[in-house]
């Protein structure tokens, strides 16, 4: 869902997009048709080689399948979050020894990993994008070890409709993980408690997002307190 939202925003910004998944390019025909002349599908390795900037947005448990060789020399934006109920337990994350992006960077040894787009749900990601200078433009946190890679990521965020807030290195990326103050909720209006399942789903898709400024993002990430990864409550339907 995050990947599809980013692809749509990128095409709207005039960028060429190559999308891929683990099931094969033919399964992306509907999305490619929607993207139009600026979009095409390929295998993961082909997409990795084609991209000037690559976004990895898969379930965290699938990160070892990312084509490390094809991604050598690339800036890779990691949108992934750790959800034990989906990904299974990962001891290093449960022990708090490192954030999930550090695992991704360890796998992608020849790439420059930047954490971004992981703290907002896919619907608000698409609908809350605004042109530069808009008073209700939102910001998103980014983290990474390479300054030039973070600059690339910030330029992409700007092109897609968001300001960016540098929250530090990959070791600091836990500040935007599930369960932290900046994760998902600030971008959402407060949901009424009395909604049934169908009403809640309709509310999720129809409710406009809340504007979250760069100043607010900085304040929220500064407030974060580290817990064991996976302890934070997260709604899988929002990622």
C-alpha positions as a Markdown table, in Angstrom:
| # | Residue | x | y | z |
|---|---|---|---|---|
| 1 | Unk | 0.0 | 0.0 | 0.0 |
| 2 | Unk | 2.8 | 2.4 | 0.8 |
| 3 | Unk | 4.6 | 1.5 | -2.4 |
| 4 | Unk | 1.5 | 2.1 | -4.5 |
| 5 | Unk | 0.9 | 5.5 | -2.8 |
| 6 | Unk | 4.4 | 6.5 | -3.4 |
| 7 | Unk | 4.3 | 5.4 | -7.1 |
| 8 | Unk | 1.2 | 7.5 | -7.7 |
| 9 | Unk | 2.7 | 10.5 | -6.0 |
| 10 | Unk | 5.9 | 10.1 | -8.0 |
| 11 | Unk | 4.1 | 9.9 | -11.3 |
| 12 | Unk | 2.0 | 13.0 | -10.4 |
| 13 | Unk | 5.3 | 14.8 | -9.7 |
| 14 | Unk | 6.5 | 13.9 | -13.2 |
| 15 | Unk | 8.9 | 11.1 | -12.2 |
| 16 | Unk | 9.4 | 7.8 | -14.0 |
| 17 | Unk | 8.6 | 4.8 | -11.8 |
| 18 | Unk | 9.5 | 1.2 | -12.1 |
| 19 | Unk | 7.5 | -1.0 | -9.7 |
| 20 | Unk | 8.2 | -4.6 | -8.7 |
| 21 | Unk | 7.0 | -7.3 | -6.3 |
| 22 | Unk | 7.8 | -10.9 | -5.4 |
| 23 | Unk | 4.9 | -12.3 | -7.5 |
| 24 | Unk | 6.0 | -11.0 | -11.0 |
| 25 | Unk | 5.6 | -8.0 | -13.2 |
| 26 | Unk | 2.3 | -9.3 | -14.7 |
| 27 | Unk | 0.6 | -9.0 | -11.3 |
| 28 | Unk | 1.2 | -5.3 | -11.3 |
| 29 | Unk | -0.7 | -4.7 | -14.6 |
| 30 | Unk | -3.6 | -2.7 | -13.0 |
| 31 | Unk | -1.2 | -0.4 | -11.1 |
| 32 | Unk | 0.9 | 0.2 | -14.2 |
| 33 | Unk | -2.2 | 1.0 | -16.2 |
| 34 | Unk | -3.2 | 3.5 | -13.6 |
| 35 | Unk | 0.3 | 5.1 | -13.6 |
| 36 | Unk | 0.3 | 5.6 | -17.3 |
| 37 | Unk | 3.2 | 6.3 | -19.5 |
| 38 | Unk | 5.5 | 7.2 | -16.6 |
| 39 | Unk | 5.1 | 3.7 | -15.0 |
| 40 | Unk | 6.2 | 0.2 | -15.8 |
| 41 | Unk | 6.7 | -3.1 | -14.0 |
| 42 | Unk | 9.8 | -5.2 | -13.7 |
| 43 | Unk | 11.5 | -7.9 | -11.5 |
| 44 | Unk | 13.0 | -6.7 | -8.2 |
| 45 | Unk | 16.5 | -6.9 | -9.7 |
| 46 | Unk | 15.6 | -5.0 | -12.8 |
| 47 | Unk | 13.8 | -2.3 | -10.8 |
| 48 | Unk | 16.8 | -2.0 | -8.5 |
| 49 | Unk | 19.1 | -1.5 | -11.4 |
| 50 | Unk | 16.8 | 1.0 | -13.1 |
| 51 | Unk | 16.2 | 3.3 | -10.2 |
| 52 | Unk | 18.2 | 6.4 | -9.5 |
| 53 | Unk | 16.6 | 6.2 | -6.1 |
| 54 | Unk | 15.1 | 3.0 | -4.8 |
| 55 | Unk | 12.2 | 2.6 | -2.3 |
| 56 | Unk | 12.1 | -0.8 | -0.4 |
| 57 | Unk | 8.6 | -1.2 | 0.9 |
| 58 | Unk | 8.0 | -4.9 | 1.8 |
| 59 | Unk | 7.1 | -6.7 | 5.0 |
| 60 | Unk | 10.2 | -6.6 | 7.2 |
| 61 | Unk | 10.5 | -10.4 | 7.3 |
| 62 | Unk | 11.1 | -10.2 | 3.5 |
| 63 | Unk | 14.1 | -7.9 | 3.7 |
| 64 | Unk | 16.7 | -10.7 | 3.0 |
| 65 | Unk | 15.0 | -11.1 | -0.4 |
| 66 | Unk | 16.0 | -7.5 | -1.5 |
| 67 | Unk | 18.5 | -7.9 | -4.3 |
| 68 | Unk | 21.7 | -6.6 | -2.6 |
| 69 | Unk | 24.0 | -6.9 | -5.6 |
| 70 | Unk | 21.6 | -5.0 | -7.9 |
| 71 | Unk | 21.3 | -2.3 | -5.2 |
| 72 | Unk | 25.0 | -1.7 | -4.8 |
| 73 | Unk | 25.8 | 2.0 | -5.0 |
| 74 | Unk | 22.2 | 3.0 | -4.7 |
| 75 | Unk | 20.4 | 5.1 | -2.1 |
| 76 | Unk | 17.6 | 2.8 | -0.7 |
| 77 | Unk | 14.7 | 4.3 | 1.2 |
| 78 | Unk | 13.5 | 1.9 | 3.8 |
| 79 | Unk | 9.8 | 2.2 | 4.7 |
| 80 | Unk | 9.6 | -1.0 | 6.7 |
| 81 | Unk | 8.4 | -1.5 | 10.3 |
| 82 | Unk | 8.7 | -4.5 | 12.6 |
| 83 | Unk | 5.4 | -6.1 | 13.5 |
| 84 | Unk | 6.1 | -9.4 | 15.4 |
| 85 | Unk | 2.6 | -10.7 | 14.7 |
| 86 | Unk | 3.3 | -10.5 | 11.0 |
| 87 | Unk | 7.1 | -10.8 | 10.8 |
| 88 | Unk | 7.8 | -13.3 | 13.5 |
| 89 | Unk | 10.1 | -12.6 | 16.4 |
| 90 | Unk | 13.5 | -11.1 | 15.6 |
| 91 | Unk | 15.8 | -11.5 | 18.6 |
| 92 | Unk | 18.0 | -8.5 | 17.9 |
| 93 | Unk | 15.1 | -6.2 | 17.6 |
| 94 | Unk | 13.3 | -7.6 | 20.6 |
| 95 | Unk | 16.4 | -7.0 | 22.7 |
| 96 | Unk | 16.6 | -3.4 | 21.6 |
| 97 | Unk | 20.2 | -3.9 | 20.3 |
| 98 | Unk | 19.4 | -2.1 | 17.0 |
| 99 | Unk | 16.5 | -0.7 | 15.0 |
| 100 | Unk | 15.1 | -2.5 | 12.0 |
| 101 | Unk | 16.8 | -0.3 | 9.5 |
| 102 | Unk | 20.2 | -1.4 | 10.8 |
| 103 | Unk | 19.2 | -5.0 | 9.8 |
| 104 | Unk | 18.4 | -3.7 | 6.3 |
| 105 | Unk | 21.6 | -1.8 | 6.1 |
| 106 | Unk | 23.6 | -4.9 | 7.2 |
| 107 | Unk | 22.0 | -6.8 | 4.4 |
| 108 | Unk | 22.5 | -4.0 | 1.8 |
| 109 | Unk | 26.1 | -3.6 | 2.6 |
| 110 | Unk | 26.8 | -1.7 | -0.7 |
| 111 | Unk | 23.9 | 0.6 | -0.4 |
| 112 | Unk | 23.1 | 3.8 | 1.5 |
| 113 | Unk | 19.9 | 3.2 | 3.5 |
| 114 | Unk | 17.7 | 6.0 | 4.6 |
| 115 | Unk | 14.6 | 5.4 | 6.9 |
| 116 | Unk | 11.6 | 7.4 | 5.6 |
| 117 | Unk | 7.8 | 7.1 | 4.9 |
| 118 | Unk | 7.4 | 4.5 | 7.7 |
| 119 | Unk | 5.5 | 6.6 | 10.2 |
| 120 | Unk | 2.4 | 7.6 | 8.2 |
| 121 | Unk | -0.4 | 5.3 | 7.0 |
| 122 | Unk | -0.8 | 4.8 | 3.2 |
| 123 | Unk | -4.0 | 6.7 | 2.8 |
| 124 | Unk | -2.8 | 9.9 | 4.5 |
| 125 | Unk | 0.5 | 9.6 | 2.7 |
| 126 | Unk | -1.3 | 9.9 | -0.6 |
| 127 | Unk | -4.0 | 12.5 | 0.4 |
| 128 | Unk | -1.9 | 14.8 | 2.6 |
| 129 | Unk | 0.8 | 15.6 | 0.0 |
| 130 | Unk | 0.9 | 19.4 | -0.6 |
| 131 | Unk | 3.1 | 21.7 | -2.9 |
| 132 | Unk | 6.0 | 23.4 | -1.3 |
| 133 | Unk | 5.0 | 26.5 | 0.7 |
| 134 | Unk | 1.5 | 25.3 | 1.4 |
| 135 | Unk | 0.5 | 26.4 | 4.9 |
| 136 | Unk | -0.9 | 22.9 | 5.6 |
| 137 | Unk | 2.1 | 20.9 | 4.3 |
| 138 | Unk | 3.2 | 18.1 | 6.6 |
| 139 | Unk | 6.6 | 16.9 | 7.4 |
| 140 | Unk | 8.0 | 13.4 | 7.8 |
| 141 | Unk | 11.2 | 12.2 | 9.6 |
| 142 | Unk | 14.2 | 10.8 | 7.9 |
| 143 | Unk | 17.2 | 9.0 | 9.3 |
| 144 | Unk | 20.4 | 7.7 | 7.8 |
| 145 | Unk | 24.2 | 7.4 | 8.1 |
| 146 | Unk | 25.1 | 9.0 | 4.8 |
| 147 | Unk | 24.5 | 12.8 | 4.5 |
| 148 | Unk | 24.3 | 12.8 | 0.7 |
| 149 | Unk | 21.8 | 9.9 | 0.7 |
| 150 | Unk | 19.6 | 11.8 | 3.2 |
| 151 | Unk | 19.8 | 14.9 | 1.0 |
| 152 | Unk | 18.5 | 12.7 | -1.9 |
| 153 | Unk | 15.7 | 11.4 | 0.2 |
| 154 | Unk | 14.8 | 14.9 | 1.3 |
| 155 | Unk | 14.6 | 16.0 | -2.3 |
| 156 | Unk | 12.3 | 13.1 | -3.1 |
| 157 | Unk | 10.0 | 14.0 | -0.1 |
| 158 | Unk | 9.9 | 17.6 | -1.3 |
| 159 | Unk | 9.0 | 16.5 | -4.9 |
| 160 | Unk | 6.2 | 14.2 | -3.5 |
| 161 | Unk | 4.7 | 16.9 | -1.3 |
| 162 | Unk | 6.4 | 16.7 | 2.1 |
| 163 | Unk | 8.9 | 18.6 | 4.2 |
| 164 | Unk | 11.5 | 16.4 | 5.9 |
| 165 | Unk | 13.0 | 16.4 | 9.4 |
| 166 | Unk | 16.5 | 14.8 | 9.9 |
| 167 | Unk | 16.3 | 12.9 | 13.1 |
| 168 | Unk | 19.8 | 11.5 | 13.0 |
| 169 | Unk | 21.6 | 8.3 | 12.0 |
| 170 | Unk | 20.0 | 4.8 | 11.4 |
| 171 | Unk | 20.8 | 4.2 | 15.1 |
| 172 | Unk | 18.3 | 7.0 | 15.8 |
| 173 | Unk | 15.6 | 5.7 | 13.5 |
| 174 | Unk | 13.8 | 4.0 | 16.3 |
| 175 | Unk | 12.3 | 7.4 | 17.1 |
| 176 | Unk | 9.8 | 7.0 | 14.2 |
| 177 | Unk | 9.1 | 3.3 | 14.8 |
| 178 | Unk | 5.7 | 1.9 | 15.8 |
| 179 | Unk | 4.7 | 3.0 | 19.3 |
| 180 | Unk | 6.5 | 6.3 | 19.2 |
| 181 | Unk | 4.7 | 9.7 | 19.4 |
| 182 | Unk | 5.3 | 10.5 | 15.7 |
| 183 | Unk | 4.0 | 7.2 | 14.5 |
| 184 | Unk | 0.7 | 7.4 | 12.4 |
| 185 | Unk | -1.6 | 9.0 | 15.0 |
| 186 | Unk | -0.5 | 12.6 | 14.6 |
| 187 | Unk | -1.5 | 12.5 | 10.9 |
| 188 | Unk | -4.9 | 11.1 | 11.7 |
| 189 | Unk | -8.0 | 12.8 | 13.1 |
| 190 | Unk | -9.3 | 11.2 | 16.3 |
| 191 | Unk | -11.5 | 8.2 | 15.4 |
| 192 | Unk | -14.9 | 8.0 | 17.1 |
| 193 | Unk | -15.1 | 5.1 | 19.5 |
| 194 | Unk | -18.5 | 3.9 | 18.5 |
| 195 | Unk | -17.8 | 2.9 | 14.9 |
| 196 | Unk | -18.5 | -0.6 | 13.7 |
| 197 | Unk | -16.0 | -2.4 | 11.4 |
| 198 | Unk | -17.5 | -1.2 | 8.2 |
| 199 | Unk | -18.0 | 2.3 | 9.5 |
| 200 | Unk | -14.4 | 2.3 | 10.8 |
| 201 | Unk | -13.1 | 1.3 | 7.4 |
| 202 | Unk | -15.1 | 4.0 | 5.6 |
| 203 | Unk | -13.8 | 6.5 | 8.2 |
| 204 | Unk | -10.3 | 5.5 | 7.5 |
| 205 | Unk | -10.5 | 6.0 | 3.8 |
| 206 | Unk | -12.7 | 9.2 | 3.8 |
| 207 | Unk | -11.3 | 11.2 | 6.7 |
| 208 | Unk | -8.7 | 13.9 | 5.7 |
| 209 | Unk | -5.4 | 13.8 | 7.4 |
| 210 | Unk | -4.1 | 16.2 | 10.0 |
| 211 | Unk | -1.2 | 18.6 | 9.1 |
| 212 | Unk | 1.9 | 17.9 | 11.1 |
| 213 | Unk | 4.6 | 20.6 | 10.7 |
| 214 | Unk | 8.4 | 20.1 | 10.8 |
| 215 | Unk | 8.4 | 21.7 | 14.2 |
| 216 | Unk | 5.8 | 19.2 | 15.5 |
| 217 | Unk | 7.7 | 16.3 | 14.0 |
| 218 | Unk | 10.9 | 17.4 | 15.8 |
| 219 | Unk | 9.1 | 17.8 | 19.1 |
| 220 | Unk | 7.4 | 14.4 | 18.8 |
| 221 | Unk | 10.6 | 12.5 | 17.9 |
| 222 | Unk | 12.5 | 14.2 | 20.7 |
| 223 | Unk | 9.8 | 13.0 | 23.1 |
| 224 | Unk | 10.3 | 9.3 | 22.1 |
| 225 | Unk | 11.3 | 6.8 | 24.7 |
| 226 | Unk | 12.9 | 3.6 | 23.6 |
| 227 | Unk | 11.3 | 0.3 | 24.3 |
| 228 | Unk | 11.9 | -3.1 | 23.0 |
| 229 | Unk | 11.1 | -3.2 | 19.3 |
| 230 | Unk | 7.7 | -4.7 | 18.6 |
| 231 | Unk | 6.2 | -3.6 | 21.9 |
| 232 | Unk | 4.6 | -0.6 | 20.3 |
| 233 | Unk | 1.0 | -1.0 | 19.2 |
| 234 | Unk | 0.6 | -0.9 | 15.5 |
| 235 | Unk | -2.4 | -1.4 | 13.2 |
| 236 | Unk | -1.3 | -3.5 | 10.2 |
| 237 | Unk | -4.1 | -2.2 | 8.1 |
| 238 | Unk | -2.5 | 1.2 | 8.2 |
| 239 | Unk | 0.9 | 0.2 | 6.8 |
